[in-house]
Amino acid sequence: MSRTILNSAVVMAMLGVSAHASADTWKMALGDAAGGTQHELGSTFASLIEEKTGGEITVDLFPNGQLGSEQDTVNNASMGLLDLSVLAINNITPFSPSVGVMTLPYVIRSPEDARTLTLGEIGQEMVDNTVRDAGVRILGWAYSGCRRLTNSAHPVASPEDLDGLVIRVPKNEIMIAAYQAWGVNPNPLAWSETFTALQQGVVDGQDNPYITIDAMKFYEVQKYVTDSCYVFSMEPLIMGEGMFQSLSEEHQQAVLEAAAEASEHSYEYLLAQEDAIKQRLVDEYGMEITEPANDESEWVELATGIWPQFYDSIGGKEKLDEALTALGRDPAP
């Protein structure tokens, strides 16, 4: 065995390949399937980091939860067992609750709002807090769009139309509370179980952006879409802080630049693709889209009523007010 190892080392030396080179192929976990915004952000970052480091760093993508659940990847990245992950923001909130300010219902209402918060002082505070709380660093963001409610039973225009429906939500206290405010006792299923649960009728509906509905082929098991926007879906790209600090200053800079450019690409990708995807879901897959009644006012009134429940976890009401002020809106009542 020792002779085999020695011979391998000699061959590698002759080829000018070091053991360190193999460690520079990083693994990136993606919760979603290829074709969505997570994959678009990840593949863009992979191309950019390879270019910026002259091939010294390459990235392999593992979509569809191949490397574990999204919450598992936070733990694994923090422990140095995983290099990179792209995951829904609601799945990092349990590890760093202050991030929840970005998932409170109806705080972020557009791509522009999302970009304003993630690129501003609040976004930087989220980076600092996740390093402190979870041992991972947010490098960049995928912007996926408003989470749209889908179901297989009937059109839903108002919260009253949810009566009798079983809706899957992520295991996130804020999102669960929003549905409870609408009179629903939601089913907090893991993401990896969602499609099968919809297919088997264990749950009637779920919510996700149009891009995710398309990428995950939910049109195969869902008929009706409510064009709602209670939460704007964003997916942070994370790296364990220990790994980040172990990089050379040059490679740290390359990582940050690649992530920033990939985030900007994700934003432009959403603006360019979402309307076409929405139309394709209707024209090609027969989904029916319903506008929320009364400009979504009843949904908003009920869901924003849960804000005070989470002031302590996000760092106080002032943190919400800072976000609203940054978006040009009045402080919370």
FIDRENPA-255489 format. One record per residue (C-alpha): residue in three letters; residue number from 1; x, y, z. Coordinates in steps of 0.5 Angstrom, whole numbers, plus 500, padded with zeros to 3 digits. Layout:
REM FIDRENPA-255489
<type = ala&seq = NUM&x = X&y = Y&z = Z>
...
END
This chain:
REM FIDRENPA-255489
<type = met&seq = 1&x = 500&y = 500&z = 500>
<type = ser&seq = 2&x = 506&y = 505&z = 502>
<type = arg&seq = 3&x = 509&y = 503&z = 495>
<type = thr&seq = 4&x = 503&y = 505&z = 492>
<type = ile&seq = 5&x = 502&y = 512&z = 495>
<type = leu&seq = 6&x = 509&y = 513&z = 494>
<type = asn&seq = 7&x = 509&y = 512&z = 486>
<type = ser&seq = 8&x = 502&y = 516&z = 486>
<type = ala&seq = 9&x = 506&y = 522&z = 489>
<type = val&seq = 10&x = 512&y = 521&z = 484>
<type = val&seq = 11&x = 507&y = 521&z = 478>
<type = met&seq = 12&x = 503&y = 527&z = 481>
<type = ala&seq = 13&x = 510&y = 531&z = 482>
<type = met&seq = 14&x = 512&y = 529&z = 475>
<type = leu&seq = 15&x = 506&y = 532&z = 472>
<type = gly&seq = 16&x = 507&y = 538&z = 476>
<type = val&seq = 17&x = 500&y = 537&z = 480>
<type = ser&seq = 18&x = 500&y = 538&z = 488>
<type = ala&seq = 19&x = 496&y = 535&z = 493>
<type = his&seq = 20&x = 493&y = 542&z = 494>
<type = ala&seq = 21&x = 490&y = 542&z = 487>
<type = ser&seq = 22&x = 485&y = 537&z = 488>
<type = ala&seq = 23&x = 483&y = 541&z = 495>
<type = asp&seq = 24&x = 481&y = 547&z = 490>
<type = thr&seq = 25&x = 475&y = 543&z = 487>
<type = trp&seq = 26&x = 470&y = 546&z = 491>
<type = lys&seq = 27&x = 463&y = 542&z = 492>
<type = met&seq = 28&x = 457&y = 547&z = 492>
<type = ala&seq = 29&x = 450&y = 544&z = 495>
<type = leu&seq = 30&x = 444&y = 547&z = 491>
<type = gly&seq = 31&x = 437&y = 545&z = 494>
<type = asp&seq = 32&x = 433&y = 546&z = 488>
<type = ala&seq = 33&x = 434&y = 543&z = 481>
<type = ala&seq = 34&x = 438&y = 545&z = 475>
<type = gly&seq = 35&x = 434&y = 551&z = 471>
<type = gly&seq = 36&x = 432&y = 555&z = 477>
<type = thr&seq = 37&x = 436&y = 561&z = 480>
<type = gln&seq = 38&x = 440&y = 557&z = 485>
<type = his&seq = 39&x = 443&y = 554&z = 479>
<type = glu&seq = 40&x = 444&y = 560&z = 475>
<type = leu&seq = 41&x = 447&y = 564&z = 481>
<type = gly&seq = 42&x = 452&y = 557&z = 483>
<type = ser&seq = 43&x = 454&y = 556&z = 475>
<type = thr&seq = 44&x = 455&y = 563&z = 474>
<type = phe&seq = 45&x = 460&y = 564&z = 481>
<type = ala&seq = 46&x = 463&y = 557&z = 478>
<type = ser&seq = 47&x = 465&y = 560&z = 472>
<type = leu&seq = 48&x = 467&y = 567&z = 475>
<type = ile&seq = 49&x = 472&y = 564&z = 480>
<type = glu&seq = 50&x = 475&y = 559&z = 475>
<type = glu&seq = 51&x = 477&y = 565&z = 471>
<type = lys&seq = 52&x = 479&y = 570&z = 477>
<type = thr&seq = 53&x = 484&y = 565&z = 480>
<type = gly&seq = 54&x = 486&y = 562&z = 473>
<type = gly&seq = 55&x = 484&y = 555&z = 474>
<type = glu&seq = 56&x = 486&y = 555&z = 481>
<type = ile&seq = 57&x = 479&y = 554&z = 484>
<type = thr&seq = 58&x = 474&y = 550&z = 480>
<type = val&seq = 59&x = 467&y = 549&z = 483>
<type = asp&seq = 60&x = 462&y = 543&z = 482>
<type = leu&seq = 61&x = 455&y = 544&z = 483>
<type = phe&seq = 62&x = 450&y = 538&z = 486>
<type = pro&seq = 63&x = 443&y = 540&z = 485>
<type = asn&seq = 64&x = 437&y = 538&z = 488>
<type = gly&seq = 65&x = 439&y = 537&z = 495>
<type = gln&seq = 66&x = 444&y = 531&z = 493>
<type = leu&seq = 67&x = 449&y = 534&z = 499>
<type = gly&seq = 68&x = 443&y = 534&z = 504>
<type = ser&seq = 69&x = 437&y = 538&z = 506>
<type = glu&seq = 70&x = 439&y = 546&z = 506>
<type = gln&seq = 71&x = 439&y = 547&z = 513>
<type = asp&seq = 72&x = 444&y = 541&z = 514>
<type = thr&seq = 73&x = 448&y = 545&z = 509>
<type = val&seq = 74&x = 449&y = 550&z = 514>
<type = asn&seq = 75&x = 452&y = 546&z = 519>
<type = asn&seq = 76&x = 456&y = 542&z = 514>
<type = ala&seq = 77&x = 459&y = 549&z = 512>
<type = ser&seq = 78&x = 460&y = 551&z = 519>
<type = met&seq = 79&x = 464&y = 545&z = 521>
<type = gly&seq = 80&x = 468&y = 545&z = 514>
<type = leu&seq = 81&x = 465&y = 539&z = 511>
<type = leu&seq = 82&x = 462&y = 543&z = 505>
<type = asp&seq = 83&x = 465&y = 548&z = 501>
<type = leu&seq = 84&x = 459&y = 552&z = 499>
<type = ser&seq = 85&x = 451&y = 552&z = 499>
<type = val&seq = 86&x = 446&y = 556&z = 496>
<type = leu&seq = 87&x = 439&y = 556&z = 500>
<type = ala&seq = 88&x = 433&y = 559&z = 501>
<type = ile&seq = 89&x = 434&y = 565&z = 506>
<type = asn&seq = 90&x = 428&y = 562&z = 511>
<type = asn&seq = 91&x = 433&y = 556&z = 512>
<type = ile&seq = 92&x = 439&y = 560&z = 515>
<type = thr&seq = 93&x = 434&y = 564&z = 519>
<type = pro&seq = 94&x = 434&y = 559&z = 525>
<type = phe&seq = 95&x = 441&y = 559&z = 525>
<type = ser&seq = 96&x = 441&y = 567&z = 525>
<type = pro&seq = 97&x = 435&y = 570&z = 527>
<type = ser&seq = 98&x = 436&y = 577&z = 525>
<type = val&seq = 99&x = 436&y = 575&z = 518>
<type = gly&seq = 100&x = 428&y = 574&z = 519>
<type = val&seq = 101&x = 427&y = 581&z = 518>
<type = met&seq = 102&x = 428&y = 580&z = 511>
<type = thr&seq = 103&x = 423&y = 574&z = 511>
<type = leu&seq = 104&x = 417&y = 578&z = 515>
<type = pro&seq = 105&x = 411&y = 578&z = 510>
<type = tyr&seq = 106&x = 410&y = 584&z = 506>
<type = val&seq = 107&x = 417&y = 587&z = 508>
<type = ile&seq = 108&x = 420&y = 586&z = 501>
<type = arg&seq = 109&x = 415&y = 587&z = 495>
<type = ser&seq = 110&x = 419&y = 587&z = 489>
<type = pro&seq = 111&x = 426&y = 585&z = 486>
<type = glu&seq = 112&x = 428&y = 593&z = 487>
<type = asp&seq = 113&x = 427&y = 592&z = 495>
<type = ala&seq = 114&x = 431&y = 586&z = 495>
<type = arg&seq = 115&x = 437&y = 589&z = 492>
<type = thr&seq = 116&x = 436&y = 595&z = 496>
<type = leu&seq = 117&x = 436&y = 591&z = 503>
<type = thr&seq = 118&x = 442&y = 586&z = 501>
<type = leu&seq = 119&x = 447&y = 591&z = 498>
<type = gly&seq = 120&x = 446&y = 596&z = 503>
<type = glu&seq = 121&x = 448&y = 597&z = 511>
<type = ile&seq = 122&x = 442&y = 592&z = 513>
<type = gly&seq = 123&x = 445&y = 586&z = 508>
<type = gln&seq = 124&x = 452&y = 587&z = 511>
<type = glu&seq = 125&x = 449&y = 587&z = 518>
<type = met&seq = 126&x = 446&y = 580&z = 516>
<type = val&seq = 127&x = 453&y = 578&z = 513>
<type = asp&seq = 128&x = 456&y = 580&z = 520>
<type = asn&seq = 129&x = 451&y = 576&z = 524>
<type = thr&seq = 130&x = 451&y = 570&z = 520>
<type = val&seq = 131&x = 458&y = 569&z = 521>
<type = arg&seq = 132&x = 457&y = 571&z = 529>
<type = asp&seq = 133&x = 451&y = 566&z = 530>
<type = ala&seq = 134&x = 452&y = 561&z = 525>
<type = gly&seq = 135&x = 459&y = 560&z = 523>
<type = val&seq = 136&x = 458&y = 562&z = 516>
<type = arg&seq = 137&x = 459&y = 568&z = 511>
<type = ile&seq = 138&x = 454&y = 570&z = 506>
<type = leu&seq = 139&x = 458&y = 571&z = 500>
<type = gly&seq = 140&x = 452&y = 573&z = 495>
<type = trp&seq = 141&x = 445&y = 573&z = 493>
<type = ala&seq = 142&x = 440&y = 569&z = 488>
<type = tyr&seq = 143&x = 434&y = 573&z = 487>
<type = ser&seq = 144&x = 428&y = 569&z = 485>
<type = gly&seq = 145&x = 422&y = 573&z = 486>
<type = cys&seq = 146&x = 415&y = 573&z = 490>
<type = arg&seq = 147&x = 413&y = 567&z = 493>
<type = arg&seq = 148&x = 406&y = 565&z = 489>
<type = leu&seq = 149&x = 401&y = 560&z = 493>
<type = thr&seq = 150&x = 400&y = 554&z = 488>
<type = asn&seq = 151&x = 394&y = 549&z = 490>
<type = ser&seq = 152&x = 391&y = 543&z = 486>
<type = ala&seq = 153&x = 384&y = 544&z = 489>
<type = his&seq = 154&x = 381&y = 551&z = 486>
<type = pro&seq = 155&x = 383&y = 558&z = 485>
<type = val&seq = 156&x = 385&y = 562&z = 491>
<type = ala&seq = 157&x = 383&y = 570&z = 491>
<type = ser&seq = 158&x = 382&y = 571&z = 499>
<type = pro&seq = 159&x = 385&y = 568&z = 505>
<type = glu&seq = 160&x = 378&y = 565&z = 506>
<type = asp&seq = 161&x = 379&y = 561&z = 500>
<type = leu&seq = 162&x = 384&y = 557&z = 504>
<type = asp&seq = 163&x = 379&y = 554&z = 508>
<type = gly&seq = 164&x = 380&y = 546&z = 508>
<type = leu&seq = 165&x = 386&y = 546&z = 504>
<type = val&seq = 166&x = 393&y = 543&z = 507>
<type = ile&seq = 167&x = 399&y = 548&z = 505>
<type = arg&seq = 168&x = 406&y = 546&z = 505>
<type = val&seq = 169&x = 411&y = 551&z = 508>
<type = pro&seq = 170&x = 418&y = 551&z = 510>
<type = lys&seq = 171&x = 420&y = 549&z = 517>
<type = asn&seq = 172&x = 420&y = 557&z = 519>
<type = glu&seq = 173&x = 417&y = 560&z = 524>
<type = ile&seq = 174&x = 415&y = 567&z = 521>
<type = met&seq = 175&x = 412&y = 563&z = 515>
<type = ile&seq = 176&x = 408&y = 558&z = 519>
<type = ala&seq = 177&x = 405&y = 564&z = 523>
<type = ala&seq = 178&x = 403&y = 568&z = 517>
<type = tyr&seq = 179&x = 399&y = 562&z = 514>
<type = gln&seq = 180&x = 396&y = 561&z = 521>
<type = ala&seq = 181&x = 394&y = 569&z = 521>
<type = trp&seq = 182&x = 390&y = 567&z = 515>
<type = gly&seq = 183&x = 386&y = 561&z = 518>
<type = val&seq = 184&x = 391&y = 556&z = 516>
<type = asn&seq = 185&x = 394&y = 550&z = 520>
<type = pro&seq = 186&x = 400&y = 549&z = 515>
<type = asn&seq = 187&x = 404&y = 543&z = 514>
<type = pro&seq = 188&x = 412&y = 544&z = 515>
<type = leu&seq = 189&x = 415&y = 539&z = 511>
<type = ala&seq = 190&x = 422&y = 539&z = 509>
<type = trp&seq = 191&x = 423&y = 541&z = 502>
<type = ser&seq = 192&x = 426&y = 534&z = 499>
<type = glu&seq = 193&x = 419&y = 531&z = 501>
<type = thr&seq = 194&x = 415&y = 537&z = 498>
<type = phe&seq = 195&x = 414&y = 534&z = 491>
<type = thr&seq = 196&x = 412&y = 527&z = 493>
<type = ala&seq = 197&x = 407&y = 530&z = 498>
<type = leu&seq = 198&x = 404&y = 534&z = 493>
<type = gln&seq = 199&x = 403&y = 528&z = 488>
<type = gln&seq = 200&x = 400&y = 524&z = 493>
<type = gly&seq = 201&x = 395&y = 529&z = 496>
<type = val&seq = 202&x = 398&y = 529&z = 503>
<type = val&seq = 203&x = 398&y = 537&z = 502>
<type = asp&seq = 204&x = 394&y = 541&z = 497>
<type = gly&seq = 205&x = 399&y = 547&z = 496>
<type = gln&seq = 206&x = 405&y = 550&z = 497>
<type = asp&seq = 207&x = 408&y = 557&z = 495>
<type = asn&seq = 208&x = 415&y = 559&z = 491>
<type = pro&seq = 209&x = 417&y = 564&z = 486>
<type = tyr&seq = 210&x = 415&y = 562&z = 478>
<type = ile&seq = 211&x = 422&y = 560&z = 477>
<type = thr&seq = 212&x = 422&y = 555&z = 482>
<type = ile&seq = 213&x = 415&y = 553&z = 480>
<type = asp&seq = 214&x = 418&y = 552&z = 473>
<type = ala&seq = 215&x = 425&y = 549&z = 475>
<type = met&seq = 216&x = 421&y = 544&z = 480>
<type = lys&seq = 217&x = 416&y = 542&z = 475>
<type = phe&seq = 218&x = 410&y = 543&z = 480>
<type = tyr&seq = 219&x = 406&y = 544&z = 474>
<type = glu&seq = 220&x = 405&y = 537&z = 474>
<type = val&seq = 221&x = 402&y = 537&z = 481>
<type = gln&seq = 222&x = 399&y = 544&z = 481>
<type = lys&seq = 223&x = 394&y = 547&z = 477>
<type = tyr&seq = 224&x = 392&y = 554&z = 481>
<type = val&seq = 225&x = 397&y = 560&z = 482>
<type = thr&seq = 226&x = 395&y = 566&z = 486>
<type = asp&seq = 227&x = 399&y = 572&z = 484>
<type = ser&seq = 228&x = 401&y = 574&z = 491>
<type = cys&seq = 229&x = 407&y = 577&z = 494>
<type = tyr&seq = 230&x = 408&y = 576&z = 502>
<type = val&seq = 231&x = 415&y = 574&z = 502>
<type = phe&seq = 232&x = 420&y = 575&z = 497>
<type = ser&seq = 233&x = 425&y = 569&z = 496>
<type = met&seq = 234&x = 432&y = 570&z = 496>
<type = glu&seq = 235&x = 438&y = 565&z = 497>
<type = pro&seq = 236&x = 444&y = 567&z = 500>
<type = leu&seq = 237&x = 451&y = 563&z = 497>
<type = ile&seq = 238&x = 454&y = 561&z = 504>
<type = met&seq = 239&x = 461&y = 559&z = 505>
<type = gly&seq = 240&x = 464&y = 557&z = 512>
<type = glu&seq = 241&x = 467&y = 562&z = 516>
<type = gly&seq = 242&x = 473&y = 558&z = 517>
<type = met&seq = 243&x = 474&y = 556&z = 510>
<type = phe&seq = 244&x = 474&y = 563&z = 508>
<type = gln&seq = 245&x = 479&y = 565&z = 513>
<type = ser&seq = 246&x = 484&y = 560&z = 511>
<type = leu&seq = 247&x = 484&y = 563&z = 504>
<type = ser&seq = 248&x = 489&y = 567&z = 501>
<type = glu&seq = 249&x = 488&y = 575&z = 501>
<type = glu&seq = 250&x = 488&y = 574&z = 493>
<type = his&seq = 251&x = 483&y = 568&z = 493>
<type = gln&seq = 252&x = 478&y = 572&z = 499>
<type = gln&seq = 253&x = 478&y = 578&z = 494>
<type = ala&seq = 254&x = 477&y = 573&z = 488>
<type = val&seq = 255&x = 471&y = 570&z = 492>
<type = leu&seq = 256&x = 468&y = 576&z = 494>
<type = glu&seq = 257&x = 468&y = 579&z = 487>
<type = ala&seq = 258&x = 465&y = 573&z = 484>
<type = ala&seq = 259&x = 460&y = 573&z = 488>
<type = ala&seq = 260&x = 458&y = 580&z = 487>
<type = glu&seq = 261&x = 458&y = 579&z = 480>
<type = ala&seq = 262&x = 454&y = 573&z = 480>
<type = ser&seq = 263&x = 449&y = 576&z = 485>
<type = glu&seq = 264&x = 448&y = 582&z = 480>
<type = his&seq = 265&x = 447&y = 577&z = 474>
<type = ser&seq = 266&x = 442&y = 573&z = 478>
<type = tyr&seq = 267&x = 438&y = 580&z = 479>
<type = glu&seq = 268&x = 438&y = 581&z = 472>
<type = tyr&seq = 269&x = 436&y = 574&z = 470>
<type = leu&seq = 270&x = 430&y = 575&z = 474>
<type = leu&seq = 271&x = 428&y = 581&z = 471>
<type = ala&seq = 272&x = 429&y = 578&z = 464>
<type = gln&seq = 273&x = 426&y = 571&z = 465>
<type = glu&seq = 274&x = 420&y = 571&z = 470>
<type = asp&seq = 275&x = 415&y = 574&z = 466>
<type = ala&seq = 276&x = 416&y = 569&z = 460>
<type = ile&seq = 277&x = 416&y = 563&z = 465>
<type = lys&seq = 278&x = 410&y = 566&z = 468>
<type = gln&seq = 279&x = 407&y = 566&z = 461>
<type = arg&seq = 280&x = 410&y = 559&z = 459>
<type = leu&seq = 281&x = 406&y = 556&z = 466>
<type = val&seq = 282&x = 400&y = 558&z = 463>
<type = asp&seq = 283&x = 400&y = 557&z = 456>
<type = glu&seq = 284&x = 404&y = 550&z = 456>
<type = tyr&seq = 285&x = 403&y = 547&z = 462>
<type = gly&seq = 286&x = 395&y = 550&z = 463>
<type = met&seq = 287&x = 396&y = 553&z = 470>
<type = glu&seq = 288&x = 391&y = 558&z = 472>
<type = ile&seq = 289&x = 393&y = 565&z = 475>
<type = thr&seq = 290&x = 388&y = 568&z = 480>
<type = glu&seq = 291&x = 390&y = 575&z = 482>
<type = pro&seq = 292&x = 389&y = 577&z = 490>
<type = ala&seq = 293&x = 382&y = 580&z = 492>
<type = asn&seq = 294&x = 382&y = 587&z = 493>
<type = asp&seq = 295&x = 390&y = 588&z = 491>
<type = glu&seq = 296&x = 392&y = 583&z = 497>
<type = ser&seq = 297&x = 389&y = 588&z = 502>
<type = glu&seq = 298&x = 386&y = 583&z = 507>
<type = trp&seq = 299&x = 392&y = 578&z = 506>
<type = val&seq = 300&x = 397&y = 584&z = 508>
<type = glu&seq = 301&x = 393&y = 586&z = 514>
<type = leu&seq = 302&x = 393&y = 579&z = 517>
<type = ala&seq = 303&x = 400&y = 577&z = 515>
<type = thr&seq = 304&x = 403&y = 584&z = 518>
<type = gly&seq = 305&x = 399&y = 583&z = 524>
<type = ile&seq = 306&x = 404&y = 578&z = 526>
<type = trp&seq = 307&x = 410&y = 583&z = 526>
<type = pro&seq = 308&x = 411&y = 584&z = 533>
<type = gln&seq = 309&x = 411&y = 577&z = 535>
<type = phe&seq = 310&x = 418&y = 577&z = 532>
<type = tyr&seq = 311&x = 421&y = 583&z = 534>
<type = asp&seq = 312&x = 425&y = 580&z = 539>
<type = ser&seq = 313&x = 428&y = 575&z = 535>
<type = ile&seq = 314&x = 430&y = 580&z = 529>
<type = gly&seq = 315&x = 434&y = 585&z = 534>
<type = gly&seq = 316&x = 428&y = 589&z = 536>
<type = lys&seq = 317&x = 422&y = 593&z = 532>
<type = glu&seq = 318&x = 428&y = 598&z = 530>
<type = lys&seq = 319&x = 431&y = 593&z = 526>
<type = leu&seq = 320&x = 424&y = 593&z = 522>
<type = asp&seq = 321&x = 424&y = 600&z = 522>
<type = glu&seq = 322&x = 431&y = 601&z = 519>
<type = ala&seq = 323&x = 429&y = 596&z = 513>
<type = leu&seq = 324&x = 422&y = 600&z = 512>
<type = thr&seq = 325&x = 426&y = 606&z = 512>
<type = ala&seq = 326&x = 431&y = 604&z = 507>
<type = leu&seq = 327&x = 425&y = 602&z = 502>
<type = gly&seq = 328&x = 422&y = 609&z = 503>
<type = arg&seq = 329&x = 416&y = 607&z = 507>
<type = asp&seq = 330&x = 414&y = 609&z = 514>
<type = pro&seq = 331&x = 416&y = 605&z = 520>
<type = ala&seq = 332&x = 412&y = 600&z = 523>
<type = pro&seq = 333&x = 405&y = 602&z = 527>
END
